[in-house]
């Protein structure tokens, strides 16, 4: 797994490092805005982002996965795929934005909420273009470049947000900064891609048609995924109030961070799995098995640790006014425990061009989440929203295994989850005992206990240790040739 293993780790490490850096500065901004402006204005911001999330699939029209897959096969055509994708998104993102404008008109919003809604929802256009740029960089396995752009622009954004809020500007100023930074990120992405990927920048009709036709198989799945991700924000605002959205949004921000880490770790595998499926089905299956195992070993303790420390985490960050966010986070994290081991399989399904098999689980998840949210939110507010997410997501995981994972993605759950689950259970006991001494002591103790439990239960075999050691050595000594599996 030599070069592919190194590529996967390098790109996932770059993405996750960037996300962790963005986490630190993004949390600083989020916490500062919430503390200074209150949960109502913070709720307005999250509500507007929720509206954007509902239509983002229409704006992206499913072409980004195709761009990543095709540029992984033919890097010289990266610019051609990108500009053809832009041509499609000029129309689709505009339609998505007009749909939001119509909704705002029908609901008769006014004042600050209306202004933020109009402005922030323009990000469906700029972010859809940035998504295609990131897709190209994923395809050519240069997520490190995208990571640098992400960190730099986020640092600028957070600095400006903190400055403006300190000067007593309201959430509308934060929305202006968000839009401006996305435009800056787009400019930087285009400059980097023009240097890394040659080829023509003229869109081709055949390529545009291919992206649109093939991307449509991802579009429907993405539409229902967007509905699952963001509908609860809009439903909460409809049945309750904007302050409740602020409480829920603070908790969901932490869940999004976990999701980003899981997604970026798995997306680095996508070009590798695409290539391997074209050359060797056996190597494709072997790479997938290892990826799923490593994601499970990392994902179980990470998500369970946040779940058990959710209350002190949210109170420590956002203050006692957001104490209810800790309860929301504790519930929501149950929707992410199995995300890490499931994502590599989803990437594999897409890599072998069988993404339509993902459609039924995604549809059921969205319908179940929205239906439960409409029923539970009027009775239990943010708790109802969180429970709807958890039930729908875990049903989705089961259906993915039973329906979509019919090829090399099918694994033995007991064999895969058994030992990591035992090690995580031991770690959980340690956290429950140590959290009385504070979140830092509990976290440090949990890491030590989990590492010991991995060794005790022999979670990693000799081949795993060999692979990880070789990959680590390839980073320490870049000129070292990494051979073997």
Secondary structure, DSSP 8 states (H G I E B T S, - for coil): -HHHHHHHHHHHHHHHHHHHHHHHHHHHHHHHHHHHHHHHHHHHHHHHHHHHHHHHHHHHTTHHHHHHHHHHH-GGGHHHHHHHHHHHHHHHHHHHHHHHHHHHHHHT--HHHHHHHHHHTTHHHHHHHHHHHHHHHHHTT-HHHHHHHHHHHHHHHHHHHHHHHHTT--HHHHHHHHHHHHHHHHHHHHHHHHHH--S--S--HHHHHHHHHHHHHHHHHHHHHHHHHHHHHHHHHHHS-HHHHHHHHHHHHHHHHHHHHHHHHHHTTHHHHHHHHHH-HHHHHHHHHHHHHHHHHHHHHHHHHHHHTHHHHHHHHH-GGGHHHHHHHHHHGGGTTTHHHHHHHHHHHHHTT-GGGGHHHHHHHHHHHHHHHHHHHHHHHHHHHHHHHHHHHHHHHHHIIIII--STT---HHHHHHHHHHHHHHHHHHHHHHGGG-HHHHHHHHHHHHHHHHHHTT-S-HHHHHHHHHHHHHHHSTT------
